[in-house]
Amino acid sequence: MKTGEAAVHYHLLAWLPVGVRMPFWDRRTVTKRGFKRAPFWVHGMTQRAPAKSGVGYLMKYLSKLGEFTIFPKGLRLYGIGGLNATGRSVRAWYNLPEWVKRSYGVGEVTRSAGRLVVRVSGELLEPAFSVLKVPGALVLRALRELPKKFHDGAYSSYPRQVVGP
C-alpha cells in the first residue's frame, strides 16, 4: 500500500446531529447491545475530526490538483449517498451531456455499457461530437445537428405529440 502525498485517499464530509460521532470505519465496533461489527473500510486507516469549515477544508485539497493531474483508471472521484429512487434519477439526469438533457427528461435515458440508451425505445444515442487529441489542444467535431430545444429543468421533457381532433 502506498503512503504519503501520492497515495489515493478520500475525504468524507457529513453533517451529523448534535451528540452523534462518526465511527472509525477501519475498526471493529461493539454496539450498546454487545454486537460486534466488522470494519466497514478495510483499505487503510481512517481519521475523524470536526471541521469548522467543512467545504473550505475539502476545497483546500481540490486546489492542490493541477490541470494535468492523472488519476488511476477506474478511480472514483466522488460519491453521493442517501438519495431515494427519485433523487438518484434526478442526479443521473444532471450528469447526462447537455445535448441529451435538451431532448429528454428525468428517467428517459440511461447508461448501459458506456452508451446512452432511450428507455422506452431502446434506441442508442450516438455521440454528438468526436474528440481528437492534438498537442496542446482537443479538437471537437460535431457529428450531427443538436436539438434546438433547451431544457428548462430536471423535470422537463421533450414535447409529446397530441393526437386528436
C-alpha positions as CSV (number, residue, x, y, z in Angstrom):
1,M,0.0,0.0,0.0
2,K,1.3,3.4,-0.9
3,T,1.6,6.1,1.7
4,G,2.4,9.8,1.5
5,E,1.3,12.6,-0.7
6,A,1.0,10.5,-3.9
7,A,-1.4,7.9,-2.3
8,V,-5.0,8.0,-3.3
9,H,-7.1,8.9,-0.3
10,Y,-10.7,10.0,0.3
11,H,-12.3,12.7,2.4
12,L,-15.9,12.4,3.7
13,L,-17.9,15.4,4.8
14,A,-21.0,14.5,6.8
15,W,-23.4,16.7,8.8
16,L,-24.3,14.8,11.9
17,P,-26.9,15.6,14.7
18,V,-25.5,17.1,17.9
19,G,-24.0,14.4,20.1
20,V,-23.5,11.9,17.3
21,R,-19.9,11.0,16.5
22,M,-18.6,9.4,13.3
23,P,-17.0,6.0,14.0
24,F,-13.5,4.9,13.0
25,W,-14.5,3.0,9.8
26,D,-11.4,0.8,9.8
27,R,-12.0,-0.6,13.3
28,R,-14.3,-3.2,14.7
29,T,-17.1,-1.7,16.7
30,V,-19.2,-3.0,19.5
31,T,-22.8,-1.8,19.8
32,K,-24.6,-0.9,23.1
33,R,-26.2,-4.3,23.0
34,G,-22.8,-6.1,22.6
35,F,-23.0,-6.9,18.9
36,K,-19.6,-6.8,17.2
37,R,-19.5,-5.2,13.7
38,A,-16.6,-5.8,11.3
39,P,-14.7,-2.8,10.0
40,F,-16.5,-1.0,7.1
41,W,-13.4,0.2,5.4
42,V,-10.6,-2.3,5.0
43,H,-8.4,-0.3,2.6
44,G,-6.3,1.6,5.2
45,M,-6.6,3.8,8.2
46,T,-9.4,6.3,8.9
47,Q,-9.3,9.5,10.9
48,R,-12.1,11.8,12.0
49,A,-12.2,15.4,13.1
50,P,-14.8,18.1,13.4
51,A,-14.4,20.6,10.6
52,K,-15.1,24.3,11.4
53,S,-15.4,24.9,7.6
54,G,-16.0,21.6,6.0
55,V,-16.5,22.8,2.5
56,G,-13.4,25.0,2.7
57,Y,-11.4,22.1,4.1
58,L,-12.3,20.0,1.0
59,M,-11.7,22.9,-1.4
60,K,-8.2,23.2,0.0
61,Y,-7.4,19.6,-1.1
62,L,-9.0,20.2,-4.5
63,S,-6.9,23.3,-5.1
64,K,-3.8,21.1,-4.9
65,L,-4.8,19.4,-8.1
66,G,-3.4,20.8,-11.3
67,E,-4.9,20.7,-14.8
68,F,-2.5,17.8,-15.7
69,T,-3.3,15.6,-12.7
70,I,-3.6,12.0,-13.8
71,F,-5.8,9.6,-11.9
72,P,-5.6,5.8,-11.9
73,K,-8.0,4.2,-14.3
74,G,-11.4,3.5,-12.7
75,L,-10.8,5.8,-9.7
76,R,-13.9,7.1,-8.1
77,L,-13.5,10.8,-7.7
78,Y,-16.7,11.4,-5.6
79,G,-19.7,9.6,-4.2
80,I,-23.2,10.7,-3.1
81,G,-25.4,8.7,-0.8
82,G,-28.7,8.8,1.0
83,L,-30.8,9.5,-2.1
84,N,-34.1,7.8,-2.8
85,A,-35.0,6.5,-6.3
86,T,-36.3,9.9,-7.4
87,G,-33.2,11.6,-6.2
88,R,-30.9,9.1,-7.9
89,S,-32.9,9.7,-11.2
90,V,-32.6,13.4,-11.0
91,R,-28.8,13.2,-10.2
92,A,-28.3,10.8,-13.1
93,W,-30.1,13.3,-15.4
94,Y,-27.9,16.2,-14.3
95,N,-24.8,14.0,-15.1
96,L,-26.0,13.5,-18.7
97,P,-24.5,15.5,-21.5
98,E,-26.2,18.8,-22.2
99,W,-27.3,17.8,-25.7
100,V,-29.2,14.8,-24.2
101,K,-30.9,17.0,-21.5
102,R,-32.2,19.2,-24.3
103,S,-34.4,16.4,-25.6
104,Y,-35.0,14.0,-22.7
105,G,-36.3,14.4,-19.2
106,V,-35.6,12.6,-15.9
107,G,-35.6,8.8,-16.2
108,E,-35.9,8.7,-20.0
109,V,-32.3,8.0,-20.8
110,T,-30.0,5.5,-19.0
111,R,-26.4,4.5,-19.4
112,S,-25.6,0.9,-20.4
113,A,-22.1,-0.3,-21.1
114,G,-20.9,3.2,-21.6
115,R,-23.6,4.0,-24.1
116,L,-26.7,6.3,-23.7
117,V,-30.0,4.4,-24.3
118,V,-33.5,5.7,-24.5
119,R,-35.5,3.6,-22.1
120,V,-38.8,3.5,-24.0
121,S,-37.5,2.6,-27.4
122,G,-34.1,1.0,-26.7
123,E,-32.5,3.5,-29.2
124,L,-28.8,4.1,-28.8
125,L,-27.9,7.8,-28.8
126,E,-24.8,8.3,-30.8
127,P,-22.2,10.8,-29.5
128,A,-22.8,14.4,-30.6
129,F,-19.1,15.1,-31.1
130,S,-15.9,13.4,-32.0
131,V,-12.8,14.3,-30.0
132,L,-9.3,14.4,-31.5
133,K,-6.3,15.0,-29.1
134,V,-3.6,17.1,-30.7
135,P,-0.6,18.5,-28.9
136,G,-1.8,21.3,-26.6
137,A,-5.5,21.0,-27.5
138,L,-8.6,19.0,-28.2
139,V,-10.4,19.3,-31.5
140,L,-14.2,18.8,-31.3
141,R,-16.1,18.0,-34.5
142,A,-20.0,17.9,-34.5
143,L,-21.2,14.6,-35.7
144,R,-24.9,15.7,-36.1
145,E,-27.2,18.6,-35.6
146,L,-28.1,19.3,-32.0
147,P,-31.7,19.7,-30.9
148,K,-33.0,23.3,-30.9
149,K,-35.0,22.9,-27.6
150,F,-33.1,23.8,-24.4
151,H,-34.2,22.1,-21.3
152,D,-35.8,24.1,-18.5
153,G,-35.1,21.9,-15.5
154,A,-34.7,18.4,-14.4
155,Y,-38.4,17.6,-14.8
156,S,-38.7,18.9,-18.3
157,S,-39.2,16.5,-21.2
158,Y,-39.4,16.6,-24.9
159,P,-42.7,17.8,-26.3
160,R,-45.2,15.0,-26.8
161,Q,-47.4,14.8,-29.9
162,V,-51.1,15.3,-29.1
163,V,-53.3,13.1,-31.2
164,G,-56.9,14.1,-31.6
165,P,-59.3,16.4,-33.4
